[in-house]
C-alpha cells in the first residue's frame, strides 16, 4: 500500500507555504495577534514560546497540520 508521496510534497513550494500557515495561523489566532503586533523578533519569539507551553495551542497546531497533510479526495491516508 502506498502512503504519502513525501518526495513530491517536499518539492512543492505550496506544501511548504501551507505547512507554515498550518503552524502559525492557529497560534496567532489563539493569541489574537495581527501583523502589526509583530514589530520585533522578540515579540515573535515570545508568542512562539508561549504557544509551546500551551497544550491546547499545540493541539490546534497538530489538527491544522493533520488537515494540511491528509488528502481529502483519496480513501484512507494516502495520496
HELIX and SHEET records of a PDB file:
HELIX    1   1 UNK A    6  UNK A   11  1                                   6    
HELIX    2   2 UNK A   13  UNK A   30  1                                  18    
HELIX    3   3 UNK A   35  UNK A   37  5                                   3    
HELIX    4   4 UNK A   41  UNK A   52  1                                  12    
HELIX    5   5 UNK A   55  UNK A   69  1                                  15    
END                                                                             
